[in-house]
Amino acid sequence: MTQIKKCSMRRLNLEGSKVYLVDNLKADLESLLENFNAEKIFLLTDESSYKYCFPRVSHINKISVDRTIIIKSGDNNKNIMTAVEVWKALSSKGADRKSILINLGGGMPTDLGGFAASTFKRGMKFINIPTTLLSMVDASVGGKTGINFEGFKNEIGVFNIAHAVLIDTSFLDTLDKENIKSGFAEMIKHTLIYSDESWTQLKSFNLLNLNLEDLKTLVADSISIKEHFVQADPTEMGIRKALNFGHTIGHAIESFALKSGKPLLHGYAVAYGMIAELYLSGKKLGFDAKQIDKISHTISQIYGAYMIDEKHDETLYELTLHDKKNEGGRINFTLLEAPGKVKIDVDCSKDDIKAALAYFRQHQSKLVNS
């Protein structure tokens, strides 16, 4: 498992992209920015993060309100129009290729900010400071940047590793339980694709009685698991696709909810996607049915019921056709033979997908009626 470096003034390593767990954000960020001209340092955040998180960095040397770009919150604003706003702001404020953009917030500003920085002037450096659990364990690491397009998740983007990622788990005390749960879904996914032992450890964590110190250790483990797959396959040509478990159907559910005007938090959609794709894992790879039901039950106890009428199955199927793993008309899934035993590029038919949705719906009905 990749070692996550404990950041300090003495040990800070600026060669390439690094992920750091920090205890002193002010000292560590100031050290990172030491060689940058203050006039070339910009910060991007969204309205919510500006309210709750920006005050924790506003006193840091070289960070200025005048060079802070504030965008609207919400995944529905992770689009080309917002990217254009960021490019215009960078241009008007004098940014160039020697500038650096600090992205402060959840997955939306880190994804969009990374994309905007990667394409402005053909590329400027950026630092991610994720402030939500989801962005800490998923969106801010791994080199994926992007925006939504035409109602589809992350349809436009580039691979570009951040100059640095600073993980300060003290930001998690600004989150409500729903957003903690949203990030926890990605942690569930990481353990399921990595090992039975890591899954067993994670499922014993008590989300109802949240202990941030204990969660900090699990965050480090989760990031390490993701880095394990990213380093083996930086541009997602092979085994990195393991990280897409739960996402093919999960993204379809998320896009459906968005189009319906009732958006779901990303982690909730992934959790529901994992339940459906666990069914496919049993059907296609022989994952033990009793274990599938137990894992699905554990996930459902956290995320509750989400009912989608059978009449929408065709729409959900059409949405899976836009998944970026698909090739040559095949709908490719990442599935499991068991926890820690991953198989990528598993071809699933329309009937398979509808059967998975039927399993999900049946499972959700039991939850509602229990």
Kinemage of the C-alpha trace (Angstrom):
@kinemage 1
@onewidth
@group {chain A} dominant
@subgroup {mainchain}
@vectorlist {calphas} color= white
{ca met a 1} P 0.000 0.000 0.000
{ca thr a 2} L 1.318 3.468 -0.904
{ca gln a 3} L 2.704 5.428 2.027
{ca ile a 4} L 0.857 8.717 2.577
{ca lys a 5} L 3.459 11.252 3.656
{ca lys a 6} L 3.023 13.199 6.881
{ca cys a 7} L 3.649 16.777 5.839
{ca ser a 8} L 5.888 19.140 7.779
{ca met a 9} L 8.078 22.140 7.058
{ca arg a 10} L 11.152 19.919 7.020
{ca arg a 11} L 9.843 16.969 5.057
{ca leu a 12} L 7.830 18.722 2.371
{ca asn a 13} L 8.700 17.196 -1.019
{ca leu a 14} L 7.844 19.289 -4.050
{ca glu a 15} L 9.057 16.892 -6.751
{ca gly a 16} L 5.999 15.885 -8.775
{ca ser a 17} L 2.563 15.307 -7.318
{ca lys a 18} L 2.361 14.454 -3.622
{ca val a 19} L -0.499 13.702 -1.271
{ca tyr a 20} L 0.026 14.897 2.274
{ca leu a 21} L -1.825 14.500 5.531
{ca val a 22} L -1.258 17.833 7.256
{ca asp a 23} L -1.514 18.958 10.859
{ca asn a 24} L -0.508 22.583 10.229
{ca leu a 25} L -2.163 23.768 7.024
{ca lys a 26} L -0.842 27.330 7.325
{ca ala a 27} L 2.830 26.349 7.632
{ca asp a 28} L 2.646 23.619 5.010
{ca leu a 29} L 0.804 25.661 2.397
{ca glu a 30} L 3.093 28.662 2.931
{ca ser a 31} L 6.070 26.371 2.357
{ca leu a 32} L 4.538 25.076 -0.873
{ca leu a 33} L 3.938 28.626 -2.080
{ca glu a 34} L 7.353 29.917 -1.078
{ca asn a 35} L 8.738 29.989 -4.637
{ca phe a 36} L 5.635 31.546 -6.216
{ca asn a 37} L 5.140 35.271 -6.715
{ca ala a 38} L 2.176 36.388 -4.590
{ca glu a 39} L 0.643 38.091 -7.641
{ca lys a 40} L 0.576 34.704 -9.422
{ca ile a 41} L -1.250 32.764 -6.701
{ca phe a 42} L -5.004 32.327 -7.210
{ca leu a 43} L -7.627 30.486 -5.220
{ca leu a 44} L -10.812 28.895 -6.532
{ca thr a 45} L -13.675 27.922 -4.259
{ca asp a 46} L -17.439 27.634 -4.381
{ca glu a 47} L -19.970 29.668 -2.397
{ca ser a 48} L -20.456 27.047 0.320
{ca ser a 49} L -16.725 26.420 0.793
{ca tyr a 50} L -16.070 30.164 0.789
{ca lys a 51} L -18.476 30.544 3.692
{ca tyr a 52} L -17.347 27.594 5.805
{ca cys a 53} L -13.758 26.840 4.751
{ca phe a 54} L -12.141 29.964 3.290
{ca pro a 55} L -11.883 31.641 6.737
{ca arg a 56} L -9.442 28.871 7.710
{ca val a 57} L -7.016 29.825 4.909
{ca ser a 58} L -7.692 33.548 4.479
{ca his a 59} L -4.898 34.473 6.921
{ca ile a 60} L -2.268 32.442 5.057
{ca asn a 61} L 0.511 34.476 3.473
{ca lys a 62} L 0.123 35.159 -0.271
{ca ile a 63} L -3.594 34.249 -0.332
{ca ser a 64} L -5.669 37.276 -1.243
{ca val a 65} L -9.398 37.887 -1.496
{ca asp a 66} L -8.635 39.931 -4.634
{ca arg a 67} L -7.271 36.818 -6.353
{ca thr a 68} L -10.008 34.513 -5.066
{ca ile a 69} L -12.514 33.204 -7.608
{ca ile a 70} L -15.881 32.160 -6.192
{ca ile a 71} L -18.179 29.943 -8.254
{ca lys a 72} L -21.701 28.715 -7.549
{ca ser a 73} L -22.046 25.564 -5.472
{ca gly a 74} L -23.607 22.324 -6.666
{ca asp a 75} L -22.764 19.647 -9.204
{ca asn a 76} L -25.230 21.214 -11.653
{ca asn a 77} L -22.726 24.086 -11.924
{ca lys a 78} L -19.797 21.820 -12.839
{ca asn a 79} L -20.153 22.732 -16.491
{ca ile a 80} L -18.500 24.545 -19.384
{ca met a 81} L -20.160 27.868 -18.512
{ca thr a 82} L -18.556 27.853 -15.063
{ca ala a 83} L -15.211 26.831 -16.565
{ca val a 84} L -15.468 29.839 -18.904
{ca glu a 85} L -16.120 32.076 -15.872
{ca val a 86} L -12.948 30.754 -14.246
{ca trp a 87} L -10.870 31.247 -17.406
{ca lys a 88} L -12.172 34.817 -17.725
{ca ala a 89} L -11.361 35.554 -14.078
{ca leu a 90} L -7.853 34.126 -14.397
{ca ser a 91} L -7.272 36.149 -17.549
{ca ser a 92} L -8.579 39.415 -16.094
{ca lys a 93} L -6.558 38.965 -12.897
{ca gly a 94} L -3.307 38.457 -14.787
{ca ala a 95} L -2.729 34.705 -14.509
{ca asp a 96} L -0.146 33.095 -16.767
{ca arg a 97} L 1.633 29.746 -17.167
{ca lys a 98} L 3.810 30.481 -14.127
{ca ser a 99} L 0.742 30.983 -11.943
{ca ile a 100} L -0.759 28.425 -9.580
{ca leu a 101} L -4.410 27.825 -8.723
{ca ile a 102} L -5.409 26.551 -5.289
{ca asn a 103} L -8.689 24.616 -5.427
{ca leu a 104} L -10.456 24.707 -2.058
{ca gly a 105} L -13.620 22.693 -1.536
{ca gly a 106} L -15.314 19.443 -2.403
{ca gly a 107} L -15.178 17.375 -5.568
{ca met a 108} L -16.942 19.981 -7.680
{ca pro a 109} L -14.390 22.835 -7.305
{ca thr a 110} L -11.393 20.477 -7.282
{ca asp a 111} L -12.565 18.710 -10.464
{ca leu a 112} L -13.507 21.913 -12.272
{ca gly a 113} L -10.556 23.888 -10.923
{ca gly a 114} L -8.119 21.197 -12.009
{ca phe a 115} L -9.657 21.195 -15.485
{ca ala a 116} L -9.611 24.997 -15.752
{ca ala a 117} L -5.964 25.166 -14.627
{ca ser a 118} L -4.933 22.319 -16.936
{ca thr a 119} L -6.360 24.078 -20.003
{ca phe a 120} L -5.683 27.763 -19.246
{ca lys a 121} L -2.612 28.970 -21.202
{ca arg a 122} L -2.144 25.267 -22.097
{ca gly a 123} L -1.609 24.441 -18.473
{ca met a 124} L -0.795 26.050 -15.136
{ca lys a 125} L -0.071 24.283 -11.852
{ca phe a 126} L -2.748 23.657 -9.261
{ca ile a 127} L -2.982 22.536 -5.642
{ca asn a 128} L -6.027 20.745 -4.257
{ca ile a 129} L -7.200 21.287 -0.696
{ca pro a 130} L -10.227 18.998 -0.415
{ca thr a 131} L -12.660 19.893 2.348
{ca thr a 132} L -15.210 17.060 2.097
{ca leu a 133} L -14.695 13.389 2.804
{ca leu a 134} L -15.644 12.539 -0.781
{ca ser a 135} L -13.070 14.877 -2.276
{ca met a 136} L -10.369 13.714 0.139
{ca val a 137} L -10.648 10.044 -0.762
{ca asp a 138} L -11.707 10.405 -4.376
{ca ala a 139} L -12.050 13.589 -6.404
{ca ser a 140} L -8.889 15.451 -5.415
{ca val a 141} L -6.404 12.620 -5.970
{ca gly a 142} L -5.556 10.487 -8.970
{ca gly a 143} L -5.150 13.118 -11.673
{ca lys a 144} L -8.676 13.173 -13.088
{ca thr a 145} L -10.110 16.614 -13.818
{ca gly a 146} L -13.322 17.443 -15.612
{ca ile a 147} L -16.772 18.907 -16.014
{ca asn a 148} L -20.233 17.558 -16.737
{ca phe a 149} L -21.622 18.021 -20.246
{ca glu a 150} L -25.127 17.632 -21.693
{ca gly a 151} L -26.325 16.030 -18.452
{ca phe a 152} L -23.558 13.404 -18.348
{ca lys a 153} L -21.094 13.117 -15.482
{ca asn a 154} L -17.472 14.123 -16.150
{ca glu a 155} L -17.951 13.900 -19.910
{ca ile a 156} L -15.205 16.449 -20.648
{ca gly a 157} L -11.820 16.451 -18.927
{ca val a 158} L -8.123 15.665 -18.898
{ca phe a 159} L -5.685 13.641 -16.839
{ca asn a 160} L -3.349 15.992 -14.974
{ca ile a 161} L -1.673 15.351 -11.639
{ca ala a 162} L -1.976 18.127 -9.066
{ca his a 163} L 1.197 19.909 -7.943
{ca ala a 164} L 0.186 18.819 -4.439
{ca val a 165} L -2.846 17.626 -2.494
{ca leu a 166} L -3.138 18.703 1.128
{ca ile a 167} L -5.455 16.605 3.282
{ca asp a 168} L -6.580 18.378 6.451
{ca thr a 169} L -9.294 16.287 8.084
{ca ser a 170} L -10.197 19.105 10.479
{ca phe a 171} L -12.349 20.453 7.617
{ca leu a 172} L -14.661 17.467 8.112
{ca asp a 173} L -16.226 19.111 11.154
{ca thr a 174} L -17.958 21.498 8.709
{ca leu a 175} L -19.912 18.638 7.084
{ca asp a 176} L -23.368 17.275 7.777
{ca lys a 177} L -23.924 13.527 8.131
{ca glu a 178} L -25.236 13.159 4.576
{ca asn a 179} L -21.993 14.471 3.096
{ca ile a 180} L -19.922 12.304 5.431
{ca lys a 181} L -21.909 9.314 4.199
{ca ser a 182} L -21.412 10.386 0.596
{ca gly a 183} L -17.639 10.240 1.000
{ca phe a 184} L -17.842 7.018 2.980
{ca ala a 185} L -19.351 5.276 -0.065
{ca glu a 186} L -16.089 5.708 -1.976
{ca met a 187} L -14.249 4.292 1.032
{ca ile a 188} L -16.557 1.261 0.924
{ca lys a 189} L -15.740 0.835 -2.760
{ca his a 190} L -11.997 1.080 -2.109
{ca thr a 191} L -12.092 -1.672 0.509
{ca leu a 192} L -14.278 -3.976 -1.588
{ca ile a 193} L -11.896 -3.815 -4.558
{ca tyr a 194} L -8.776 -4.111 -2.376
{ca ser a 195} L -9.211 -6.882 0.209
{ca asp a 196} L -11.660 -8.707 2.426
{ca glu a 197} L -9.628 -7.567 5.462
{ca ser a 198} L -9.970 -3.872 4.599
{ca trp a 199} L -13.723 -4.301 4.029
{ca thr a 200} L -14.113 -6.044 7.395
{ca gln a 201} L -12.235 -3.228 9.145
{ca leu a 202} L -14.223 -0.453 7.479
{ca lys a 203} L -17.682 -1.901 8.051
{ca ser a 204} L -17.047 -1.915 11.801
{ca phe a 205} L -16.626 1.883 11.824
{ca asn a 206} L -19.518 3.588 13.611
{ca leu a 207} L -20.829 6.382 11.372
{ca leu a 208} L -23.609 7.181 13.831
{ca asn a 209} L -21.100 8.106 16.547
{ca leu a 210} L -18.477 9.826 14.438
{ca asn a 211} L -14.914 9.919 15.762
{ca leu a 212} L -12.840 12.196 13.501
{ca glu a 213} L -9.510 10.873 14.793
{ca asp a 214} L -10.455 7.293 13.951
{ca leu a 215} L -11.838 8.468 10.609
{ca lys a 216} L -8.512 10.189 9.848
{ca thr a 217} L -6.725 6.825 9.897
{ca leu a 218} L -9.329 5.300 7.578
{ca val a 219} L -9.030 8.292 5.209
{ca ala a 220} L -5.271 7.674 4.933
{ca asp a 221} L -5.898 3.984 4.225
{ca ser a 222} L -8.524 4.819 1.600
{ca ile a 223} L -6.259 7.279 -0.199
{ca ser a 224} L -3.489 4.683 -0.149
{ca ile a 225} L -5.754 2.127 -1.803
{ca lys a 226} L -6.677 4.564 -4.548
{ca glu a 227} L -3.036 5.490 -5.087
{ca his a 228} L -2.201 1.773 -5.347
{ca phe a 229} L -4.414 1.503 -8.435
{ca val a 230} L -3.545 4.934 -9.860
{ca gln a 231} L 0.210 4.344 -9.755
{ca ala a 232} L -0.208 0.987 -11.477
{ca asp a 233} L -2.214 2.591 -14.309
{ca pro a 234} L -2.136 6.435 -14.342
{ca thr a 235} L -4.273 6.942 -17.472
{ca glu a 236} L -6.876 4.231 -16.819
{ca met a 237} L -5.943 1.853 -19.640
{ca gly a 238} L -6.184 -1.221 -17.425
{ca ile a 239} L -6.374 -2.031 -13.713
{ca arg a 240} L -7.216 1.526 -12.629
{ca lys a 241} L -10.675 0.738 -13.989
{ca ala a 242} L -11.111 -1.207 -10.733
{ca leu a 243} L -11.907 2.168 -9.166
{ca asn a 244} L -15.048 2.327 -11.318
{ca phe a 245} L -16.808 -0.420 -9.357
{ca gly a 246} L -20.345 0.786 -8.637
{ca his a 247} L -19.966 3.747 -10.976
{ca thr a 248} L -21.436 2.528 -14.273
{ca ile a 249} L -24.925 2.105 -12.841
{ca gly a 250} L -24.173 4.635 -10.087
{ca his a 251} L -23.461 7.397 -12.602
{ca ala a 252} L -26.613 6.435 -14.517
{ca ile a 253} L -28.661 6.799 -11.317
{ca glu a 254} L -26.924 10.092 -10.530
{ca ser a 255} L -27.549 11.464 -14.026
{ca phe a 256} L -31.183 10.291 -13.880
{ca ala a 257} L -31.681 12.051 -10.544
{ca leu a 258} L -30.064 15.216 -11.910
{ca lys a 259} L -32.241 15.211 -15.037
{ca ser a 260} L -35.298 14.610 -12.832
{ca gly a 261} L -34.570 17.758 -10.848
{ca lys a 262} L -33.911 15.823 -7.638
{ca pro a 263} L -30.099 15.511 -7.464
{ca leu a 264} L -28.466 12.781 -5.417
{ca leu a 265} L -25.182 13.160 -3.611
{ca his a 266} L -22.523 11.322 -5.616
{ca gly a 267} L -21.708 8.830 -2.872
{ca tyr a 268} L -25.339 7.828 -2.456
{ca ala a 269} L -25.589 7.094 -6.194
{ca val a 270} L -22.381 5.046 -6.048
{ca ala a 271} L -23.716 3.119 -3.060
{ca tyr a 272} L -26.862 2.207 -4.990
{ca gly a 273} L -24.724 1.404 -8.030
{ca met a 274} L -22.615 -0.985 -5.953
{ca ile a 275} L -25.714 -2.916 -4.903
{ca ala a 276} L -26.761 -3.382 -8.539
{ca glu a 277} L -23.237 -4.247 -9.652
{ca leu a 278} L -22.823 -6.744 -6.820
{ca tyr a 279} L -25.757 -8.593 -8.400
{ca leu a 280} L -23.920 -8.533 -11.744
{ca ser a 281} L -20.813 -9.804 -9.956
{ca gly a 282} L -22.784 -12.807 -8.794
{ca lys a 283} L -24.352 -13.453 -12.185
{ca lys a 284} L -21.214 -12.972 -14.293
{ca leu a 285} L -18.377 -13.982 -11.948
{ca gly a 286} L -19.953 -16.237 -9.314
{ca phe a 287} L -19.648 -13.891 -6.313
{ca asp a 288} L -21.339 -15.739 -3.432
{ca ala a 289} L -25.029 -14.763 -3.331
{ca lys a 290} L -25.287 -14.810 0.480
{ca gln a 291} L -22.284 -12.516 0.806
{ca ile a 292} L -23.747 -10.189 -1.831
{ca asp a 293} L -26.946 -9.928 0.193
{ca lys a 294} L -24.991 -9.223 3.406
{ca ile a 295} L -22.880 -6.489 1.801
{ca ser a 296} L -25.948 -4.990 0.105
{ca his a 297} L -27.766 -4.985 3.438
{ca thr a 298} L -24.841 -3.196 5.135
{ca ile a 299} L -24.787 -0.560 2.392
{ca ser a 300} L -28.556 -0.112 2.531
{ca gln a 301} L -28.517 0.357 6.303
{ca ile a 302} L -26.266 3.383 5.757
{ca tyr a 303} L -27.855 4.923 2.652
{ca gly a 304} L -31.512 4.045 3.016
{ca ala a 305} L -33.969 3.298 0.246
{ca tyr a 306} L -34.074 4.963 -3.147
{ca met a 307} L -36.914 3.795 -5.333
{ca ile a 308} L -36.832 4.040 -9.125
{ca asp a 309} L -39.897 2.794 -10.969
{ca glu a 310} L -39.354 -0.017 -13.482
{ca lys a 311} L -40.699 2.260 -16.232
{ca his a 312} L -37.405 4.208 -16.025
{ca asp a 313} L -35.178 1.177 -16.664
{ca glu a 314} L -34.845 1.981 -20.360
{ca thr a 315} L -33.691 5.514 -19.519
{ca leu a 316} L -31.165 4.183 -17.015
{ca tyr a 317} L -29.875 1.711 -19.585
{ca glu a 318} L -29.438 4.508 -22.126
{ca leu a 319} L -27.457 6.473 -19.541
{ca thr a 320} L -25.052 3.554 -19.023
{ca leu a 321} L -24.197 3.768 -22.724
{ca his a 322} L -22.307 7.000 -21.995
{ca asp a 323} L -19.930 5.362 -19.529
{ca lys a 324} L -16.320 6.153 -20.496
{ca lys a 325} L -15.217 2.505 -20.089
{ca asn a 326} L -17.418 1.372 -22.969
{ca glu a 327} L -15.683 0.261 -26.160
{ca gly a 328} L -16.982 -0.890 -29.528
{ca gly a 329} L -20.604 -1.074 -28.439
{ca arg a 330} L -19.764 -3.113 -25.308
{ca ile a 331} L -20.912 -1.859 -21.913
{ca asn a 332} L -17.895 -2.668 -19.759
{ca phe a 333} L -18.264 -3.149 -16.017
{ca thr a 334} L -15.794 -3.539 -13.197
{ca leu a 335} L -17.061 -6.467 -11.155
{ca leu a 336} L -15.925 -8.639 -8.246
{ca glu a 337} L -15.430 -12.373 -7.798
{ca ala a 338} L -15.089 -11.637 -4.063
{ca pro a 339} L -13.803 -8.711 -1.983
{ca gly a 340} L -10.339 -7.883 -3.341
{ca lys a 341} L -10.751 -9.989 -6.488
{ca val a 342} L -11.501 -7.566 -9.316
{ca lys a 343} L -12.192 -8.201 -12.978
{ca ile a 344} L -12.345 -5.258 -15.374
{ca asp a 345} L -14.030 -4.886 -18.772
{ca val a 346} L -16.810 -7.390 -18.089
{ca asp a 347} L -19.327 -7.123 -20.924
{ca cys a 348} L -22.917 -6.917 -19.667
{ca ser a 349} L -25.970 -6.973 -21.914
{ca lys a 350} L -29.082 -4.847 -21.733
{ca asp a 351} L -30.921 -7.765 -20.125
{ca asp a 352} L -28.124 -8.122 -17.537
{ca ile a 353} L -28.402 -4.454 -16.616
{ca lys a 354} L -32.181 -4.566 -16.334
{ca ala a 355} L -31.894 -7.662 -14.129
{ca ala a 356} L -29.443 -5.778 -11.901
{ca leu a 357} L -31.889 -2.883 -11.639
{ca ala a 358} L -34.640 -5.363 -10.749
{ca tyr a 359} L -32.431 -6.788 -7.962
{ca phe a 360} L -31.744 -3.276 -6.698
{ca arg a 361} L -35.460 -2.414 -6.767
{ca gln a 362} L -36.357 -5.667 -4.962
{ca his a 363} L -33.698 -5.006 -2.340
{ca gln a 364} L -34.947 -1.448 -1.826
{ca ser a 365} L -38.562 -2.622 -1.509
{ca lys a 366} L -37.557 -4.999 1.284
{ca leu a 367} L -35.873 -2.102 3.060
{ca val a 368} L -38.979 0.083 2.780
{ca asn a 369} L -41.269 -2.694 4.025
{ca ser a 370} L -39.034 -3.921 6.861
